[in-house]
Amino acid sequence: MQSTEFQLYQCPDRSPVHCVALSNDDLLYVCDRQSDRVQIFKPDGTFIKEVFFAKNTLASGSTWEIAFSRDPEQRFIYLTDGQNEVVAITAGTGQSIIFFRGK
């Protein structure tokens, strides 16, 4: 059995990935908790844009998990924010339209 060593590369201005979701229109959504943002890429890695949520969240950050509505157009994006105990629903524009708060 052959052993392979892997080195973890950490860029000083980038946070680790916390969630990834592929939309029906083949865009890749990546959660970056520490920077309170979701970055959007093409499947080949081309950067499209980033959207910030609860930008002043401390500790564990605001972008924990992402999911899309089940309609073919995926008109809504669901974003869980575990630090602030909120689920935000957006219309895909980055502007939150509904919040559900825990407790």
Contact map, one row per residue, 1 for C-alpha under 8 A:
1110000000000000000000000000000000000000000000000000000000000000000000000000000000000000000000000000000
1111000000000000000000000000000000000000000000000000000000000000000000000000000000000000000000000000000
1111100000000000000000000000000000000000000000000000000000000000000000000000000000000000000000000000000
0111110000000000000000000000000000000000000000000000000000000000000000000000000000000000000000000000000
0011111000000000000000000000000000000000000000000000000000000000000000000000000000000000000000000000000
0001111100000000000000000000000000000000000000000000000000000000000000000000000000000000000000000000000
0000111110000000000000000000000000000000000000000000000000000000000000000000000000000000000000000000000
0000011111000000000000000000000000000000000000000000000000000000000000000000000000000000000000000000000
0000001111100000000000000000000000000000000000000000000000000000000000000000000000000000000000000000000
0000000111110100000000000000000000000000000000000000000000000000000000000000000000000000000000000000000
0000000011111110000000000000000000000000000000000000000000000000000000000000000000000000000000000000000
0000000001111100000000000000000000000000000000000000000000000000000000000000000000000000000000000000000
0000000000111110000000000000000000000000000000000000000000000000000000000000000000000000000000000000000
0000000001111111000000000000000000000000000000000000000000000000000000000000000000000000000000000000000
0000000000101111100000000000000111100000000000000000000000000000000000000000000000000000000000000000000
0000000000000111110000000000000100000000000000000000000000000000000000000000000000000000000000000000000
0000000000000011111100000000011110000000000000000000000000000000000000000000000000000000000000000000000
0000000000000001111100000000011110000000000000000000000000000001100000000000000000000000000000000000000
0000000000000000111110000000011100000000000000000000000000000001110000000000000000000000000000000000000
0000000000000000111111000001111000000000000000000000000000000000010000000000000000000000000000000000000
0000000000000000001111100001110000000000000000000000000000000000011000000000000000000000000000000000000
0000000000000000000111110111100000000000000000000000000000000000000000000000000000000000000000000000000
0000000000000000000011111111100000000000000000000000000000000000000100000100000000000000000000000000000
0000000000000000000001111110000000000000000000000000000000000000000000011100000000000000000000000000000
0000000000000000000000111110000000000000000000000000000000000000000000000000000000000000000000000000000
0000000000000000000001111111000000000000011000000000000000000000000000000000000000000000000000000000000
0000000000000000000001111111100000000001111000000000000000000000000000000000000000000000000000000000000
0000000000000000000111100111110000000001111000000000000000000000000000000000000000000000000000000000000
0000000000000000000111100011111000000111100000000000000000000000010000000000000000000000000000000000000
0000000000000000111110000001111100000111000000000000000000000000000000000000000000000000000000000000000
0000000000000000111100000000111110001110000000000000000000000011110000000000000000000000000000000000000
0000000000000011111000000000011111111110000000000000000000000011000000000000000000000000000000000000000
0000000000000010110000000000001111111000000000000000000000011111000000000000000000000000000000000000000
0000000000000010000000000000000111110000000000000000000001111100000000000000000000000000000000000000000
0000000000000010000000000000000111111000000000000001001000001000000000000000000000000000000000000000000
0000000000000000000000000000000111111100000000000001111110001110000000000000000000000000000000000000000
0000000000000000000000000000001110111110000000000111101000000110000000000000000000000000000000000000000
0000000000000000000000000000111100011111000000000111100000000010000000000000000000000000000000000000000
0000000000000000000000000000111100001111100000111110000000000000000000000000000000000000000000000000000
0000000000000000000000000011110000000111110000111100000000000000000000000000000000000000000000000000000
0000000000000000000000000011100000000011111111111000000000000000000000000000000000000000000000000000000
0000000000000000000000000111000000000001111111110000000000000000000000000000000000000000000000000000000
0000000000000000000000000111000000000000111111000000000000000000000000000000000000000000000000000000000
0000000000000000000000000000000000000000111111000000000000000000000000000000000000000000000000000000000
0000000000000000000000000000000000000000111111100000000000000000000000000000000000000000000000000000000
0000000000000000000000000000000000000000111111110000000000000000000000000000000000000000000000000000000
0000000000000000000000000000000000000011110011111000000000000000000000000000000000000000000000000000000
0000000000000000000000000000000000000011110001111100000000000000000000000000000000000000000000000000000
0000000000000000000000000000000000000011100000111110000000000000000000000000000000000000000000000000000
0000000000000000000000000000000000001111000000011111000000000000000000000000000000000000000000000000000
0000000000000000000000000000000000001110000000001111100000000000000000000000000000000000000001000000000
0000000000000000000000000000000000111100000000000111111000000000000000000000000000000000000001000000000
0000000000000000000000000000000000011100000000000011111000000110000000000000000000000000000001000000000
0000000000000000000000000000000000010000000000000001111110000100000000000000000000000000000000000000000
0000000000000000000000000000000000111000000000000001111110000100000000000000000000000000000000000000000
0000000000000000000000000000000000010000000000000000011111000000000000000000000000000000000000000000000
0000000000000000000000000000000000010000000000000000011111111100000000000000000000110000000000000000000
0000000000000000000000000000000001000000000000000000000111111000000000000000000000000000000000000000000
0000000000000000000000000000000001000000000000000000000011111000000000000000000000100000000000000000000
0000000000000000000000000000000011000000000000000000000011111100000000000000000001100000000000000000000
0000000000000000000000000000000011110000000000000000000011111111000000000000000011100000000000000000000
0000000000000000000000000000000011011000000000000000111010011111000000000000000111110000000000000000000
0000000000000000000000000000001110011100000000000000100000001111110000000000001111000000000000000000000
0000000000000000011000000000001110000000000000000000000000001111110000000000001111000000000000000000000
0000000000000000011000000000001000000000000000000000000000000011111000000000001110000000000000000000000
0000000000000000001110000000101000000000000000000000000000000011111100000000111100000000000000000000000
0000000000000000000010000000000000000000000000000000000000000000111110000000111000000000000000000000000
0000000000000000000000100000000000000000000000000000000000000000011111000111110000000000000000000000000
0000000000000000000000000000000000000000000000000000000000000000001111100111110000000000000000000000000
0000000000000000000000000000000000000000000000000000000000000000000111110100000000000000000000000000000
0000000000000000000000000000000000000000000000000000000000000000000011111110000000000000000000000000000
0000000000000000000000010000000000000000000000000000000000000000000001111100000000000000000000000000000
0000000000000000000000010000000000000000000000000000000000000000000000111110000000000000000000000000000
0000000000000000000000110000000000000000000000000000000000000000000111111111100000000000000000000000000
0000000000000000000000000000000000000000000000000000000000000000000110101111100000000000001100000000000
0000000000000000000000000000000000000000000000000000000000000000000110000111110000000000111100000000000
0000000000000000000000000000000000000000000000000000000000000000011110000111111000000000111100000000000
0000000000000000000000000000000000000000000000000000000000000000011110000001111100000011110000000000000
0000000000000000000000000000000000000000000000000000000000000011111000000000111110000011100000000000000
0000000000000000000000000000000000000000000000000000000000000111110000000000011111001111000000000000000
0000000000000000000000000000000000000000000000000000000000001111100000000000001111111111000000000000000
0000000000000000000000000000000000000000000000000000000000011111000000000000000111111100000000000000000
0000000000000000000000000000000000000000000000000000000010111100000000000000000011111100000000000000000
0000000000000000000000000000000000000000000000000000000010000100000000000000000011111100000000000000000
0000000000000000000000000000000000000000000000000000000000000000000000000000000111111110000000000000111
0000000000000000000000000000000000000000000000000000000000000000000000000000000111111111000000000011110
0000000000000000000000000000000000000000000000000000000000000000000000000000011110001111100000000011100
0000000000000000000000000000000000000000000000000000000000000000000000000000011110000111110000011111000
0000000000000000000000000000000000000000000000000000000000000000000000000001111000000011111000011110000
0000000000000000000000000000000000000000000000000000000000000000000000000001110000000001111111111100000
0000000000000000000000000000000000000000000000000000000000000000000000000011100000000000111111111000000
0000000000000000000000000000000000000000000000000000000000000000000000000011100000000000011111100000000
0000000000000000000000000000000000000000000000000000000000000000000000000000000000000000011111100000000
0000000000000000000000000000000000000000000000000011100000000000000000000000000000000000011111110000000
0000000000000000000000000000000000000000000000000000000000000000000000000000000000000000011111111000000
0000000000000000000000000000000000000000000000000000000000000000000000000000000000000001111001111110000
0000000000000000000000000000000000000000000000000000000000000000000000000000000000000001111000111110000
0000000000000000000000000000000000000000000000000000000000000000000000000000000000000001110000011111000
0000000000000000000000000000000000000000000000000000000000000000000000000000000000000111100000011111100
0000000000000000000000000000000000000000000000000000000000000000000000000000000000000111000000000111110
0000000000000000000000000000000000000000000000000000000000000000000000000000000000001110000000000011111
0000000000000000000000000000000000000000000000000000000000000000000000000000000000001100000000000001111
0000000000000000000000000000000000000000000000000000000000000000000000000000000000001000000000000000111
